[in-house]
Amino acid sequence: MAKIKSTKKEHYQIYVKQIEALAKIANLITSGLYLDELLRLIVNVTAEIMNSKISSLMLLDPEKKELVVKATQSISEAYNKKPNVTLGQGIAGIVAQENKPLYVVDVREDDRYLNRDIAKKEGLCSLASVPLAVKGKVIGVLNCYTSKKHKFAKHETDILGTLASQAAIAIEHAELDLRVRSAEEALTTRKLVERAKDILSQEVNIVPSEAYRLIQKQSMDTRKSMREIAEAIILAKEVKTRH
């Protein structure tokens, strides 16, 4: 009877831990974090909930058709400097190409795993690799390693699949925010350069196109952005106007 109660308590604790992890990932969707911070949080939460030795997140470079390790809580230099994985090759490459998870009992003995030497050196054994996909489009892969042989139970594969789904949405939101921010910054820069160009044109009595080339040259000579040069010209004009 005591053993049954203990088992129920363990299952309840696992359930609570899973709910907490899902809540953390769900909160990341609207967190407004920059992508790098977001990816680090995702791997840390995944490692914690899965009790994994190493958790890593790879994003797909659609142009090169390669998976690149973007975040891991591993301190292993050998693992962190692993070469990129071509789509369709290795465990992660297959997962990304087929948009289906793979669970490997021992990567050191699996011919599909590309870095068996690193796995042996770092003591990596079992691997759960799941796709990160949004609306059927794969954007990356989430990996969890254990240090001993481990057959992933259904509740583990279920929670990892849910984590991956939530993480993919959070990443998609962060990338969209980044594109919006970049577009807004580009627009602001254009407006500042236009204003600085007009100021310079009037101050030096040159045509606007020549003023633009001067700003461009100053930017190259000083190795500062055109925005910084433009802001300096505008500030100088404002100081001069005040006096």
Solvent accessible surface area in square Angstrom, and as a share of the most:
residue,aa,sasa,rsa
1,M,169,0.75
2,A,81,0.63
3,K,166,0.70
4,I,102,0.52
5,K,134,0.57
6,S,53,0.34
7,T,55,0.32
8,K,138,0.58
9,K,128,0.54
10,E,94,0.42
11,H,115,0.51
12,Y,143,0.55
13,Q,96,0.43
14,I,66,0.34
15,Y,128,0.49
16,V,53,0.31
17,K,68,0.29
18,Q,25,0.11
19,I,86,0.44
20,E,94,0.42
21,A,6,0.05
22,L,39,0.19
23,A,49,0.38
24,K,96,0.41
25,I,0,0.00
26,A,43,0.33
27,N,103,0.53
28,L,19,0.10
29,I,33,0.17
30,T,117,0.68
31,S,52,0.34
32,G,49,0.47
33,L,49,0.25
34,Y,123,0.47
35,L,35,0.17
36,D,94,0.49
37,E,67,0.30
38,L,2,0.01
39,L,1,0.01
40,R,128,0.47
41,L,73,0.36
42,I,0,0.00
43,V,1,0.01
44,N,72,0.37
45,V,12,0.07
46,T,0,0.00
47,A,11,0.09
48,E,93,0.42
49,I,17,0.09
50,M,15,0.07
51,N,120,0.61
52,S,14,0.09
53,K,92,0.39
54,I,7,0.04
55,S,0,0.00
56,S,0,0.00
57,L,0,0.00
58,M,3,0.01
59,L,17,0.08
60,L,38,0.19
61,D,43,0.22
62,P,99,0.62
63,E,165,0.74
64,K,140,0.59
65,K,124,0.52
66,E,44,0.20
67,L,0,0.00
68,V,38,0.22
69,V,31,0.18
70,K,113,0.48
71,A,7,0.05
72,T,32,0.19
73,Q,61,0.27
74,S,14,0.09
75,I,176,0.89
76,S,14,0.09
77,E,113,0.51
78,A,33,0.26
79,Y,0,0.00
80,N,61,0.31
81,K,148,0.63
82,K,22,0.09
83,P,93,0.58
84,N,70,0.36
85,V,9,0.05
86,T,58,0.34
87,L,45,0.22
88,G,24,0.23
89,Q,99,0.44
90,G,8,0.08
91,I,4,0.02
92,A,11,0.09
93,G,0,0.00
94,I,35,0.18
95,V,0,0.00
96,A,6,0.04
97,Q,112,0.50
98,E,99,0.45
99,N,58,0.30
100,K,129,0.55
101,P,61,0.38
102,L,41,0.20
103,Y,81,0.31
104,V,9,0.05
105,V,78,0.45
106,D,12,0.06
107,V,0,0.00
108,R,76,0.28
109,E,131,0.59
110,D,24,0.12
111,D,125,0.65
112,R,104,0.38
113,Y,11,0.04
114,L,95,0.47
115,N,17,0.09
116,R,83,0.30
117,D,102,0.53
118,I,25,0.13
119,A,0,0.00
120,K,128,0.54
121,K,155,0.66
122,E,42,0.19
123,G,29,0.28
124,L,0,0.00
125,C,1,0.00
126,S,0,0.00
127,L,3,0.01
128,A,0,0.00
129,S,0,0.00
130,V,4,0.02
131,P,20,0.13
132,L,0,0.00
133,A,29,0.23
134,V,25,0.14
135,K,204,0.86
136,G,59,0.57
137,K,136,0.57
138,V,21,0.12
139,I,21,0.11
140,G,0,0.00
141,V,0,0.00
142,L,0,0.00
143,N,3,0.01
144,C,1,0.00
145,Y,3,0.01
146,T,20,0.11
147,S,61,0.39
148,K,159,0.67
149,K,124,0.53
150,H,63,0.28
151,K,175,0.74
152,F,23,0.10
153,A,42,0.33
154,K,151,0.64
155,H,85,0.38
156,E,29,0.13
157,T,29,0.17
158,D,71,0.37
159,I,12,0.06
160,L,1,0.00
161,G,30,0.29
162,T,53,0.31
163,L,1,0.00
164,A,3,0.02
165,S,57,0.37
166,Q,50,0.22
167,A,0,0.00
168,A,0,0.00
169,I,67,0.34
170,A,1,0.01
171,I,0,0.00
172,E,55,0.25
173,H,82,0.36
174,A,8,0.06
175,E,46,0.21
176,L,93,0.46
177,D,57,0.30
178,L,80,0.40
179,R,137,0.50
180,V,73,0.42
181,R,62,0.23
182,S,57,0.37
183,A,63,0.49
184,E,103,0.46
185,E,100,0.45
186,A,45,0.35
187,L,84,0.42
188,T,55,0.32
189,T,35,0.21
190,R,145,0.53
191,K,129,0.55
192,L,34,0.17
193,V,11,0.06
194,E,86,0.38
195,R,117,0.43
196,A,0,0.00
197,K,31,0.13
198,D,67,0.35
199,I,20,0.10
200,L,31,0.15
201,S,15,0.10
202,Q,142,0.63
203,E,78,0.35
204,V,79,0.45
205,N,134,0.69
206,I,44,0.23
207,V,93,0.53
208,P,66,0.42
209,S,61,0.39
210,E,60,0.27
211,A,0,0.00
212,Y,82,0.31
213,R,131,0.48
214,L,74,0.37
215,I,1,0.00
216,Q,71,0.32
217,K,121,0.51
218,Q,85,0.38
219,S,14,0.09
220,M,146,0.65
221,D,92,0.48
222,T,57,0.33
223,R,224,0.82
224,K,110,0.47
225,S,57,0.37
226,M,44,0.20
227,R,79,0.29
228,E,88,0.40
229,I,15,0.07
230,A,0,0.00
231,E,74,0.33
232,A,58,0.45
233,I,31,0.16
234,I,11,0.05
235,L,102,0.51
236,A,61,0.47
237,K,70,0.30
238,E,61,0.27
239,V,65,0.37
240,K,128,0.54
241,T,101,0.59
242,R,167,0.61
243,H,182,0.81
